[in-house]
Structure formats: C-alpha cells, structure tokens
Amino acid sequence: MTTTLRPHDLIWLTARDALEGITESWVDAAWHTGLPVVVRRDVDNEGRIPVGVRGLRRDQRAAGWVKPENVLRVVSPEDLSVAADLLPVQAAISLTLHDWPWRWGITGSTGYALATEIPVLHAASDLDLLIRAPCTVSPEAFTDWQAQLSRALCRADTQVDTPEGGFALAEWLRDGKTLLKTQYGPRLVADPWHREE
C-alpha cells in the first residue's frame, strides 16, 4: 500500500486476523472483510495503522491496529462527498454546490452508510463533516460554511483537520479555543495549527 492514510479514512482489510489488539467478542460476530475500519489518531512504534471498528450499535466500538500490507482498499471522506448527491441529507447536497477553498468530506455514520450501504442511519443521526486545512484559516473564513450548516434539516458537526490534529469547528468559533485531538492526546489550544504545550 502506497497511499498515505489519514484519520477518518475508511480501509478494507484482507482478513479478520489483520485486526490486531481487538478482543471484543462482538467483533468476531459482526465484522467481516466486506466492512471497513476507520483510521484513528495514535502512534505505533511498529509502524502499524491505528484503526477503529464499529458494530451496528452505538456501544459497539473497538480500537486496534493493522499492518499496512493488510490494507486492500482506501476511501477518504472527500471521496464520499463526491457521492453526496445520493444522500437524502440537504446539508450535504447544499455544500456540494459551493466552491469552497478547502477539501471536505463526510465522516461518521453517514460516511459509513455511504461507503457500505449498511443502514446505520436513523432519524436522529448527525451529519459529521471534515474539512482538511493544511494551512492556517481564520475563523471568519468559515462563516459561510457554518451558515450553510445552520440551515440543515439535521444536526451537522464539522471537524477541521490540521497538520497538528483535529478540532471541532463550532467550539473554536464559539470559544476562541478548542480541544485539539493529536496523535499524542488532546491539547487545549487557541491556534489549532500550532500545538501548544
């Protein structure tokens, strides 16, 4: 595998045995090679990929590891936004009609449902979105994005991914500070593009 994996990417594996460090019994019953796992933030000295496994219920989540050679396929949140016109979610459709200056995609249960065609969505499901922002973006630049989401027919949340980690956009816009999720743990920061100690 030569693709650089990033948090929130969905990956398909060669076999159940490719999942390392996962002992939850529901995984053996519910997971099979036709389902993806999601890349999460963490560091492994052996070069393994940190992944999360989800079941059909909200309480079915497990964290583990995968060796790169066991990855068959990768789908990014950005790949899923291209198929957003298939979603019965007005927020995602309206976002595709704008020429935003950054790459964005769909994550969470909506992204999982798009990628697998498994009906994990319900009436109260959130729309989880991701913006990739490798360079600093001012809070004011996100005004139109937030305005679009505020008119959605469902609750929509955006996480922004920077080189230092990921953060909740609404929290940063509201408080001027945010919890930056890094591969080494969370940090409270004012500037999510520069991890503060």
C-alpha positions as CSV (number, residue, x, y, z in Angstrom):
1,M,0.0,0.0,0.0
2,T,1.5,3.4,-1.1
3,T,-1.4,5.6,-0.1
4,T,-0.8,7.9,2.8
5,L,-3.6,7.2,5.3
6,R,-5.1,10.0,7.4
7,P,-7.6,10.0,10.3
8,H,-11.2,9.3,9.2
9,D,-10.1,7.3,6.1
10,L,-12.1,4.1,5.8
11,I,-10.0,1.0,4.9
12,W,-10.9,-2.5,3.9
13,L,-8.7,-5.4,5.1
14,T,-7.5,-8.8,3.8
15,A,-8.9,-10.8,6.8
16,R,-10.2,-10.7,10.4
17,D,-6.8,-11.7,11.5
18,A,-5.4,-8.4,10.2
19,L,-7.1,-6.7,13.1
20,E,-4.6,-6.7,16.0
21,G,-5.3,-5.9,19.6
22,I,-9.0,-6.3,19.5
23,T,-10.6,-8.8,21.8
24,E,-14.2,-7.7,22.0
25,S,-16.5,-10.7,21.2
26,W,-19.0,-8.8,19.1
27,V,-16.2,-8.0,16.6
28,D,-15.9,-11.7,15.6
29,A,-19.7,-11.9,15.2
30,A,-20.4,-8.6,13.4
31,W,-17.3,-7.8,11.4
32,H,-16.2,-9.3,8.2
33,T,-13.8,-8.4,5.4
34,G,-16.6,-6.7,3.4
35,L,-16.7,-4.0,6.1
36,P,-14.2,-1.2,6.5
37,V,-12.5,0.1,9.7
38,V,-11.7,3.7,10.2
39,V,-8.2,5.2,10.7
40,R,-7.9,6.9,14.1
41,R,-5.2,9.1,15.7
42,D,-2.5,7.3,17.5
43,V,1.2,6.3,17.2
44,D,2.7,2.8,17.0
45,N,6.4,2.1,17.2
46,E,5.9,-0.9,14.9
47,G,4.5,1.2,12.1
48,R,1.0,-0.3,12.3
49,I,-2.1,1.8,11.4
50,P,-4.3,2.7,14.3
51,V,-7.9,1.7,13.5
52,G,-11.4,1.7,15.0
53,V,-14.0,-0.9,14.4
54,R,-17.7,-0.1,14.6
55,G,-20.6,-2.5,15.0
56,L,-24.3,-1.9,14.2
57,R,-25.0,-0.5,17.7
58,R,-23.6,2.8,19.1
59,D,-22.0,0.9,22.0
60,Q,-20.1,-1.4,19.7
61,R,-16.7,0.4,19.2
62,A,-13.2,-1.1,19.4
63,A,-9.7,0.2,18.8
64,G,-6.9,-1.8,17.4
65,W,-4.1,-1.9,14.8
66,V,-3.5,-3.1,11.3
67,K,-0.3,-3.7,9.3
68,P,-0.1,-1.7,6.1
69,E,0.3,-4.8,3.9
70,N,-3.2,-6.0,5.1
71,V,-5.0,-3.0,3.6
72,L,-6.9,-3.8,0.4
73,R,-8.8,-0.5,-0.3
74,V,-9.0,3.1,1.0
75,V,-11.9,5.5,0.8
76,S,-11.5,9.0,2.1
77,P,-14.2,11.4,3.5
78,E,-13.5,13.5,0.4
79,D,-14.3,10.5,-1.9
80,L,-17.7,10.2,-0.1
81,S,-18.5,13.9,-0.6
82,V,-18.5,13.3,-4.4
83,A,-21.4,10.9,-3.9
84,A,-23.2,13.3,-1.6
85,D,-26.0,13.8,-4.2
86,L,-27.1,10.3,-3.3
87,L,-27.8,11.4,0.3
88,P,-31.2,12.3,1.5
89,V,-29.5,15.0,3.5
90,Q,-30.0,18.6,2.4
91,A,-26.9,19.9,4.2
92,A,-24.5,17.7,2.2
93,I,-26.2,18.5,-1.0
94,S,-26.1,22.3,-0.4
95,L,-22.4,22.1,0.5
96,T,-21.6,20.4,-2.8
97,L,-23.0,23.4,-4.7
98,H,-20.3,25.8,-3.4
99,D,-16.7,26.2,-4.5
100,W,-15.1,26.1,-1.0
101,P,-11.3,26.8,-0.9
102,W,-10.6,23.6,1.1
103,R,-11.2,19.9,0.6
104,W,-14.0,18.5,2.7
105,G,-15.7,15.2,3.2
106,I,-18.3,13.1,5.1
107,T,-17.4,11.0,8.1
108,G,-19.3,9.3,11.0
109,S,-22.4,7.2,10.5
110,T,-23.4,8.9,7.3
111,G,-19.9,8.3,5.7
112,Y,-20.1,4.7,6.9
113,A,-23.5,4.2,5.4
114,L,-22.4,5.7,2.1
115,A,-19.3,3.5,1.9
116,T,-21.0,0.3,2.9
117,E,-24.7,0.7,2.0
118,I,-25.5,-0.6,5.5
119,P,-28.5,1.2,7.1
120,V,-26.8,2.6,10.2
121,L,-28.6,5.9,9.9
122,H,-31.8,6.8,11.8
123,A,-33.9,9.9,12.1
124,A,-31.8,11.5,14.8
125,S,-28.4,10.8,13.1
126,D,-26.0,13.7,12.9
127,L,-24.2,14.7,9.7
128,D,-20.5,14.6,10.5
129,L,-18.2,16.6,8.2
130,L,-14.5,17.0,7.9
131,I,-12.5,19.9,6.4
132,R,-8.8,19.3,5.5
133,A,-7.0,22.6,6.3
134,P,-3.2,22.1,6.0
135,C,-2.6,25.9,6.3
136,T,-4.0,28.3,8.8
137,V,-7.5,29.5,8.2
138,S,-9.1,32.5,10.0
139,P,-12.4,31.9,11.9
140,E,-14.0,34.5,9.6
141,A,-13.3,32.3,6.6
142,F,-15.6,29.6,7.9
143,T,-18.6,31.9,8.3
144,D,-20.4,30.8,5.1
145,W,-19.8,27.2,5.8
146,Q,-21.4,27.5,9.3
147,A,-24.3,29.5,7.8
148,Q,-25.0,26.6,5.4
149,L,-25.0,24.1,8.2
150,S,-27.2,26.1,10.4
151,R,-30.0,25.8,7.8
152,A,-29.7,22.0,7.6
153,L,-32.6,19.7,8.3
154,C,-30.4,17.7,10.6
155,R,-27.7,18.4,13.2
156,A,-24.4,18.9,11.4
157,D,-21.0,19.0,13.0
158,T,-17.7,19.8,11.4
159,Q,-14.2,18.7,12.5
160,V,-11.2,20.5,10.9
161,D,-8.1,18.5,10.3
162,T,-4.8,20.4,10.6
163,P,-1.2,19.0,10.5
164,E,-1.2,19.1,14.3
165,G,-4.6,17.3,14.8
166,G,-8.3,17.7,14.6
167,F,-10.7,20.1,16.3
168,A,-14.5,20.9,16.5
169,L,-15.1,23.9,14.3
170,A,-18.2,25.1,16.3
171,E,-16.3,25.0,19.6
172,W,-13.4,27.1,18.1
173,L,-15.7,29.7,16.6
174,R,-17.7,30.0,19.8
175,D,-15.0,30.0,22.4
176,G,-11.8,31.1,20.6
177,K,-10.1,27.9,22.0
178,T,-10.7,24.3,21.2
179,L,-9.6,20.8,22.2
180,L,-7.1,19.7,19.5
181,K,-7.0,15.9,19.2
182,T,-3.5,15.0,18.4
183,Q,-1.8,11.6,17.9
184,Y,-0.3,12.1,21.4
185,G,-3.5,13.1,23.1
186,P,-5.8,16.1,23.5
187,R,-4.4,19.7,23.9
188,L,-6.4,22.9,24.7
189,V,-5.3,25.5,22.1
190,A,-6.2,28.8,20.6
191,D,-4.4,28.2,17.3
192,P,-5.1,24.7,16.1
193,W,-2.4,24.9,13.5
194,H,0.3,25.2,16.2
195,R,0.1,22.7,19.1
196,E,0.6,24.4,22.4
197,E,2.2,22.7,25.3
